[in-house]
C-alpha cells in the first residue's frame, strides 16, 4: 500500500507539472502592428518600442508583436480595407485622424473602452483636443493619440542672428522676417529663398483658416473657409510668390526637397510638422546649420490656433478573435505609457500626449536641455484637431482643394479668386445643403 501511495503521489506531481511545462514551451500569440514610420528616427523608436514590449510584457503574457511598415496614411487605410476581407490582418494599426471615419464606416476598428475598463486604463490622461476624433465619446473610444503633431516654424537661426532678426510670432512678422533673409536671384537661380510651405490645406494652411475665424470644415457638414478665410489666405500666399521670397512647393517629394534645400543653405525658413524635428535636428547639425524652431505664426496674436494632425492607434476588429484584440490592447496600452510617450517625443519630436508628461523626469530633463522640442507641446494650449468635426467626405474635399491650389502655386495659371471659385464648383456635390 505504501508503495502504491508513493507512486500515486509521484504521478500527481508529474501531472501537475504538465501545464507549467506547456506554458513555458507554448508558442506566443503573434500579432501584427501596421505602421507608417518607415525610416530615420521614426522607425528607430518604433522598432525599439516593439522590441521592449516583446522582451517584457509580451514575454510575460505570451504575446509577440511583429511591426510592419505599410506605407503612407492613405496606403494603410487601403490595405486595411482589403485585409478586412481576408484572414491576414493586423491587431493594431496607425491611422491618420482624417481616415478614422472611413474605418468606422467600414466597421474595421474596435471600441477600446471595454478593454480599458478591464485593465483600469483612464483615457482622461490625454489632452481633450487630442481625443477630438470620430468615434470617441458617449462612452466609446475608437482611437488614441500616438504620433500627433502641430506645425511649427523651422528657420536658420544663424542667418537670422546675423541680421539681428527675432523669430516671427505673427504672419505680418513672418513676411518681414523671410523677406529680410531672402537672397534668391530668379535670373541666375542662385541665393537663398526666404520661405516655403507645402500644400496641406487642412493641416498646414488649416492653422491660418482657424485663425482667420472660418475653419476648413465646421459643424453640420459645412465648409466655413469657403466664405472668406480661404480667399484671404490664398491671396497672401499668391502675393508672397509674386514678391519672389516664397518658393513654390515641388510637385513630388515636396517635403523632402524643401528640407534638403534648408540643409544646403538654399532656404531660410519653412513650416512643417513637429514630428520631423528629430530628423531635422540631426541633419541640420550634420550640415552645420544652426536650427531655430518657433510657434506657427498667427494672424491673430490674441487668439492663436494650432491644428493637431498625425496618426492614431486603432484596434482592428473585423473578425479578429477576442484573444487577438486583447493582445492588441496590451500593446496599445504599453505604447501609451508615459515612458514610451516620452521616448517617442524625445527621439522624434512628436507631441507627448498626456497631461502629466511634464512631471515625467525623463521628459522634463530633456526639455531643459533641448528647448526646441517643447515648442510644439506648448501649442497644445490652443490646439484644435484636424479631424474634427466629423465630415464623411473630408478626404475628397481636401484632395480636391489641394489639386486646385497646386494650379495657383506651382503653375500660376489661376488667381486666388479663381481658385476659390473653382473649389466651390468642384465640391458642390459634397455640400448639398450649401457651404
C-alpha positions as CSV (number, residue, x, y, z in Angstrom):
1,X,0.0,0.0,0.0
2,X,2.8,2.4,0.9
3,X,4.4,1.8,-2.5
4,X,1.1,2.5,-4.3
5,X,0.6,5.7,-2.4
6,X,4.2,6.8,-3.3
7,X,3.6,6.0,-7.0
8,X,0.3,7.9,-6.9
9,X,2.0,11.0,-5.4
10,X,4.7,10.8,-8.0
11,X,2.1,10.6,-10.8
12,X,0.2,13.6,-9.4
13,X,3.4,15.7,-9.3
14,X,4.1,14.8,-12.9
15,X,0.6,15.7,-14.0
16,X,0.7,19.0,-12.0
17,X,3.9,20.0,-13.8
18,X,2.4,19.5,-17.3
19,X,0.5,22.8,-17.6
20,X,3.6,24.8,-16.4
21,X,5.8,23.0,-18.9
22,X,3.3,23.6,-21.7
23,X,3.1,27.3,-20.7
24,X,6.9,27.6,-20.9
25,X,7.1,26.0,-24.3
26,X,3.9,27.2,-25.9
27,X,4.3,29.4,-28.9
28,X,3.4,33.1,-28.3
29,X,0.3,34.6,-29.9
30,X,1.8,36.6,-32.8
31,X,0.1,39.8,-33.8
32,X,0.9,42.4,-36.4
33,X,1.4,46.1,-36.0
34,X,1.0,48.1,-39.2
35,X,2.5,51.5,-39.1
36,X,3.7,54.4,-41.3
37,X,7.1,55.0,-39.7
38,X,9.5,53.5,-42.2
39,X,12.8,55.3,-41.8
40,X,15.0,57.5,-39.7
41,X,14.2,58.4,-36.1
42,X,10.6,57.4,-36.5
43,X,11.4,53.8,-37.5
44,X,14.1,53.5,-34.8
45,X,11.8,54.5,-32.0
46,X,9.0,52.2,-33.3
47,X,11.4,49.2,-33.5
48,X,12.7,49.9,-30.0
49,X,9.2,50.0,-28.5
50,X,8.2,46.8,-30.2
51,X,11.4,45.1,-29.0
52,X,10.9,46.3,-25.4
53,X,7.3,45.1,-25.4
54,X,8.2,41.7,-26.7
55,X,11.0,41.3,-24.1
56,X,8.8,42.4,-21.1
57,X,5.0,42.4,-21.2
58,X,4.9,40.3,-24.3
59,X,7.2,37.6,-22.9
60,X,5.2,37.6,-19.6
61,X,1.8,37.3,-21.3
62,X,2.7,35.2,-24.3
63,X,2.4,37.9,-27.0
64,X,4.8,38.7,-29.8
65,X,4.3,41.9,-31.9
66,X,5.6,42.0,-35.4
67,X,6.0,45.5,-36.8
68,X,5.3,46.0,-40.5
69,X,5.9,49.3,-42.3
70,X,2.8,49.7,-44.5
71,X,3.3,53.0,-46.4
72,X,1.6,56.3,-46.1
73,X,-1.6,57.1,-44.1
74,X,-3.6,56.7,-47.4
75,X,-1.8,53.4,-48.2
76,X,-2.5,51.9,-44.8
77,X,-6.2,52.6,-45.0
78,X,-6.5,50.9,-48.4
79,X,-4.6,47.9,-47.1
80,X,-6.8,47.7,-44.1
81,X,-9.9,47.7,-46.3
82,X,-8.5,44.9,-48.4
83,X,-7.3,42.9,-45.4
84,X,-10.7,43.1,-43.8
85,X,-11.9,40.7,-46.4
86,X,-9.2,38.1,-45.6
87,X,-7.7,36.2,-42.7
88,X,-4.5,38.3,-42.9
89,X,-5.0,41.4,-40.9
90,X,-3.2,43.2,-38.1
91,X,-4.3,43.6,-34.5
92,X,-3.1,47.2,-34.2
93,X,-2.5,49.9,-36.9
94,X,-1.6,53.6,-37.2
95,X,-4.3,55.7,-38.9
96,X,-4.4,59.4,-39.7
97,X,-7.3,61.2,-38.0
98,X,-8.8,62.1,-41.3
99,X,-9.3,58.5,-42.1
100,X,-10.8,57.3,-38.8
101,X,-14.3,58.0,-40.1
102,X,-13.6,55.7,-43.1
103,X,-12.6,52.8,-40.9
104,X,-15.6,53.4,-38.7
105,X,-18.0,53.4,-41.6
106,X,-16.4,50.1,-42.8
107,X,-16.6,48.6,-39.3
108,X,-12.9,47.8,-39.3
109,X,-11.9,49.2,-35.9
110,X,-13.0,48.2,-32.4
111,X,-14.2,50.2,-29.4
112,X,-11.3,50.0,-26.9
113,X,-13.4,51.3,-24.0
114,X,-14.4,47.8,-22.7
115,X,-10.8,46.6,-22.7
116,X,-9.6,49.8,-21.0
117,X,-12.3,49.3,-18.3
118,X,-11.0,45.8,-17.6
119,X,-7.4,46.9,-17.3
120,X,-8.1,50.2,-15.5
121,X,-6.8,52.5,-18.2
122,X,-8.0,56.1,-17.9
123,X,-8.5,58.0,-21.2
124,X,-8.7,61.3,-19.3
125,X,-4.8,61.3,-19.1
126,X,-4.9,62.7,-22.7
127,X,-5.4,66.3,-23.6
128,X,-9.0,66.8,-24.6
129,X,-8.1,68.2,-28.1
130,X,-6.2,65.0,-28.8
131,X,-9.3,62.9,-28.3
132,X,-11.5,65.0,-30.7
133,X,-11.9,62.2,-33.2
134,X,-14.9,60.5,-34.9
135,X,-15.9,57.5,-32.8
136,X,-14.7,58.9,-29.5
137,X,-17.4,60.0,-27.0
138,X,-20.6,58.6,-25.5
139,X,-18.5,56.1,-23.6
140,X,-16.7,54.8,-26.7
141,X,-13.0,55.1,-27.7
142,X,-12.1,54.0,-31.2
143,X,-8.6,55.7,-31.4
144,X,-5.9,57.1,-29.1
145,X,-3.2,59.7,-30.0
146,X,0.1,58.2,-31.0
147,X,2.2,60.2,-33.5
148,X,0.5,63.5,-33.1
149,X,1.9,66.9,-34.2
150,X,1.3,70.5,-34.7
151,X,3.1,72.5,-37.4
152,X,6.0,74.8,-36.3
153,X,8.3,77.2,-38.0
154,X,11.8,75.9,-38.7
155,X,14.4,78.6,-39.5
156,X,18.1,79.1,-40.0
157,X,19.0,80.8,-36.7
158,X,22.5,81.5,-37.8
159,X,21.2,83.6,-40.8
160,X,18.6,85.3,-38.6
161,X,21.1,86.2,-35.8
162,X,23.5,87.6,-38.4
163,X,20.8,90.1,-39.4
164,X,19.6,90.7,-35.9
165,X,16.2,89.1,-36.5
166,X,14.0,87.5,-33.9
167,X,11.7,84.6,-34.7
168,X,8.3,85.9,-36.0
169,X,5.2,85.5,-34.0
170,X,2.6,86.8,-36.5
171,X,2.0,86.4,-40.2
172,X,3.0,90.1,-40.7
173,X,6.3,89.5,-38.9
174,X,6.8,86.3,-40.9
175,X,6.7,88.3,-44.1
176,X,9.2,90.8,-42.8
177,X,11.4,88.1,-41.4
178,X,11.5,86.0,-44.6
179,X,11.9,89.0,-46.9
180,X,15.0,90.0,-44.9
181,X,16.5,86.6,-45.3
182,X,15.7,86.1,-49.0
183,X,18.6,86.4,-51.4
184,X,17.2,84.3,-54.2
185,X,18.0,85.6,-57.7
186,X,15.5,84.3,-60.2
187,X,17.7,85.3,-63.1
188,X,20.5,83.0,-62.1
189,X,18.8,80.6,-59.7
190,X,21.4,81.4,-57.1
191,X,20.9,82.5,-53.5
192,X,18.6,81.6,-50.7
193,X,14.8,81.6,-50.7
194,X,13.2,83.2,-47.7
195,X,10.3,80.8,-47.1
196,X,8.4,77.7,-48.3
197,X,5.4,75.6,-47.3
198,X,3.9,72.6,-49.0
199,X,0.3,72.0,-49.8
200,X,-1.7,70.6,-46.9
201,X,-4.8,72.6,-46.7
202,X,-6.4,71.1,-43.6
203,X,-3.2,70.9,-41.6
204,X,-0.5,73.5,-42.5
205,X,-2.8,76.1,-44.0
206,X,-5.6,74.9,-41.8
207,X,-4.0,76.8,-38.9
208,X,-4.5,80.1,-40.7
209,X,-8.1,79.3,-41.6
210,X,-8.9,78.7,-37.9
211,X,-7.0,81.9,-37.0
212,X,-9.0,83.9,-39.6
213,X,-12.2,82.7,-37.9
214,X,-13.5,80.3,-40.5
215,X,-12.0,76.8,-40.3
216,X,-11.6,74.3,-43.2
217,X,-14.7,72.4,-42.0
218,X,-17.3,73.1,-39.4
219,X,-20.3,71.6,-37.7
220,X,-23.2,70.4,-39.7
221,X,-21.3,69.4,-42.8
222,X,-20.3,72.9,-43.8
223,X,-17.1,74.5,-45.1
224,X,-16.8,77.9,-43.5
225,X,-13.5,78.5,-45.1
226,X,-15.2,79.0,-48.5
227,X,-16.9,82.2,-47.3
228,X,-13.8,84.4,-46.7
229,X,-10.9,82.8,-44.9
230,X,-9.6,80.6,-47.7
231,X,-9.5,83.5,-50.2
232,X,-7.7,85.7,-47.6
233,X,-5.1,83.1,-47.1
234,X,-4.6,82.3,-50.8
235,X,-4.3,85.9,-51.7
236,X,-1.5,86.3,-49.2
237,X,0.2,83.2,-50.5
238,X,-0.2,84.4,-54.1
239,X,1.3,87.8,-53.2
240,X,4.3,86.1,-51.4
241,X,5.0,84.1,-54.6
242,X,4.8,87.2,-56.8
243,X,7.1,89.1,-54.5
244,X,9.7,86.4,-55.0
245,X,10.7,85.4,-51.5
246,X,8.3,82.5,-51.1
247,X,9.3,79.3,-53.1
248,X,6.6,77.3,-54.8
249,X,6.4,73.7,-53.5
250,X,7.5,70.8,-55.7
251,X,5.0,68.6,-57.5
252,X,6.5,65.4,-55.9
253,X,8.6,64.8,-52.8
254,X,7.8,68.4,-51.8
255,X,8.7,68.0,-48.1
256,X,11.9,66.1,-48.7
257,X,13.2,68.6,-51.3
258,X,12.2,71.5,-49.1
259,X,14.2,70.2,-46.1
260,X,17.2,69.3,-48.3
261,X,17.3,72.9,-49.6
262,X,17.2,74.1,-46.0
263,X,20.2,71.9,-45.0
264,X,22.1,73.3,-48.1
265,X,21.5,76.9,-47.1
266,X,19.2,77.5,-50.0
267,X,16.1,78.0,-47.9
268,X,15.9,80.2,-44.8
269,X,12.6,79.1,-43.2
270,X,9.7,76.6,-43.7
271,X,6.7,75.3,-41.8
272,X,6.3,71.6,-41.2
273,X,5.1,69.1,-38.6
274,X,7.0,68.9,-35.3
275,X,7.1,65.2,-36.0
276,X,10.0,65.9,-38.3
277,X,12.0,67.6,-35.6
278,X,14.2,64.7,-34.6
279,X,15.4,64.2,-38.2
280,X,15.7,68.0,-38.9
281,X,17.8,68.5,-35.7
282,X,20.2,65.7,-36.7
283,X,20.5,66.6,-40.4
284,X,20.9,70.3,-39.6
285,X,23.7,69.6,-37.2
286,X,25.4,67.3,-39.9
287,X,25.1,70.2,-42.4
288,X,26.4,72.8,-40.0
289,X,23.1,74.7,-39.9
290,X,22.1,76.3,-36.6
291,X,18.4,75.4,-36.2
292,X,15.7,77.6,-34.8
293,X,12.2,76.5,-34.0
294,X,9.3,78.8,-33.2
295,X,5.5,78.7,-32.8
296,X,3.4,78.6,-36.0
297,X,2.9,82.3,-36.9
298,X,-0.6,83.5,-36.3
299,X,-2.9,86.0,-38.0
300,X,-4.4,86.8,-34.5
301,X,-1.9,87.1,-31.7
302,X,-4.7,87.2,-29.1
303,X,-6.4,84.0,-30.5
304,X,-3.7,81.7,-31.8
305,X,-4.8,78.2,-33.0
306,X,-2.5,75.2,-33.7
307,X,-4.0,72.3,-35.7
308,X,-3.2,68.8,-34.4
309,X,-2.6,66.2,-37.1
310,X,-0.9,62.9,-37.3
311,X,-1.6,59.3,-36.5
312,X,-3.8,57.4,-34.1
313,X,-3.6,53.9,-32.8
314,X,-6.6,51.8,-33.6
315,X,-7.5,48.3,-32.6
316,X,-8.6,46.2,-35.6
317,X,-11.9,44.4,-35.3
318,X,-13.4,42.8,-38.4
319,X,-13.4,39.2,-37.3
320,X,-10.2,39.3,-35.3
321,X,-10.6,36.9,-32.3
322,X,-11.1,38.3,-28.8
323,X,-7.7,36.9,-27.9
324,X,-6.0,38.9,-30.7
325,X,-7.9,42.1,-29.7
326,X,-6.9,41.7,-26.1
327,X,-3.3,41.2,-27.1
328,X,-3.5,44.2,-29.4
329,X,-4.9,46.3,-26.5
330,X,-2.0,45.2,-24.3
331,X,0.4,46.6,-26.9
332,X,-1.6,49.8,-27.3
333,X,-1.7,50.3,-23.5
334,X,2.1,49.8,-23.4
335,X,2.7,52.4,-26.1
336,X,0.5,54.9,-24.2
337,X,2.6,54.6,-21.0
338,X,4.5,57.8,-20.0
339,X,7.8,56.1,-20.6
340,X,7.0,55.2,-24.2
341,X,5.4,58.5,-24.9
342,X,8.5,60.3,-23.6
343,X,10.7,58.1,-25.7
344,X,8.7,58.8,-28.8
345,X,8.7,62.6,-28.2
346,X,12.4,62.7,-27.4
347,X,13.6,60.7,-30.4
348,X,11.3,62.2,-33.0
349,X,9.7,65.5,-31.9
350,X,6.2,64.2,-32.0
351,X,3.9,65.6,-29.2
352,X,3.9,64.0,-25.8
353,X,0.2,63.4,-25.4
354,X,-0.6,63.0,-21.7
355,X,-1.4,65.9,-19.3
356,X,1.1,64.8,-16.7
357,X,4.1,64.2,-19.0
358,X,5.7,67.4,-17.8
359,X,6.1,65.7,-14.4
360,X,8.0,62.8,-16.1
361,X,11.6,63.3,-15.1
362,X,13.0,62.0,-18.3
363,X,10.8,64.4,-20.4
364,X,11.4,67.4,-18.1
365,X,15.2,66.9,-18.1
366,X,15.2,66.5,-21.9
367,X,13.2,69.7,-22.4
368,X,15.5,71.6,-20.1
369,X,18.5,70.7,-22.3
370,X,16.6,70.8,-25.6
371,X,14.0,73.6,-25.5
372,X,13.3,73.4,-29.3
373,X,11.4,70.2,-28.6
374,X,9.0,71.9,-26.2
375,X,7.7,74.5,-28.7
376,X,5.0,72.2,-30.2
377,X,3.9,70.9,-26.8
378,X,3.2,74.5,-25.6
379,X,0.9,75.0,-28.6
380,X,-1.4,72.4,-27.2
381,X,-2.9,75.1,-25.1
382,X,-4.6,76.5,-28.2
383,X,-4.9,73.3,-30.2
384,X,-7.7,72.0,-32.4
385,X,-8.0,68.6,-34.0
386,X,-7.6,68.4,-37.8
387,X,-10.1,65.6,-38.0
388,X,-12.8,67.4,-36.0
389,X,-15.7,67.8,-36.7
390,X,-16.8,64.6,-38.5
391,X,-17.4,65.0,-42.2
392,X,-17.7,61.9,-44.3
393,X,-16.3,63.5,-47.4
394,X,-13.3,65.2,-45.7
395,X,-10.6,63.3,-47.6
396,X,-12.2,64.0,-51.0
397,X,-12.7,67.7,-50.2
398,X,-9.1,68.1,-49.0
399,X,-7.7,66.4,-52.1
400,X,-9.9,68.5,-54.5
401,X,-8.8,71.7,-52.7
402,X,-5.1,70.8,-52.9
403,X,-5.3,70.0,-56.6
404,X,-6.7,73.4,-57.4
405,X,-4.2,75.2,-55.1
406,X,-1.4,73.5,-57.0
407,X,-2.6,75.2,-60.1
408,X,-2.2,78.6,-58.4
409,X,1.0,78.0,-56.6
410,X,3.0,75.8,-59.0
411,X,1.7,76.8,-62.4
412,X,0.5,80.3,-61.7
413,X,-2.3,79.5,-64.1
414,X,-5.2,80.8,-61.9
415,X,-5.6,83.6,-59.4
416,X,-6.6,83.2,-55.7
417,X,-10.1,84.3,-56.6
418,X,-10.4,81.8,-59.4
419,X,-9.0,79.1,-57.2
420,X,-11.8,79.6,-54.6
421,X,-14.5,79.7,-57.2
422,X,-13.1,76.5,-58.8
423,X,-13.0,74.8,-55.4
424,X,-16.6,75.8,-54.8
425,X,-17.7,74.4,-58.2
426,X,-15.8,71.2,-58.0
427,X,-17.0,70.4,-54.5
428,X,-20.6,71.5,-54.7
429,X,-21.8,67.8,-54.8
430,X,-20.2,67.3,-51.3
431,X,-22.2,70.1,-49.8
432,X,-25.8,69.5,-50.9
433,X,-27.1,72.0,-48.4
434,X,-24.6,74.7,-49.2
435,X,-21.2,75.7,-47.8
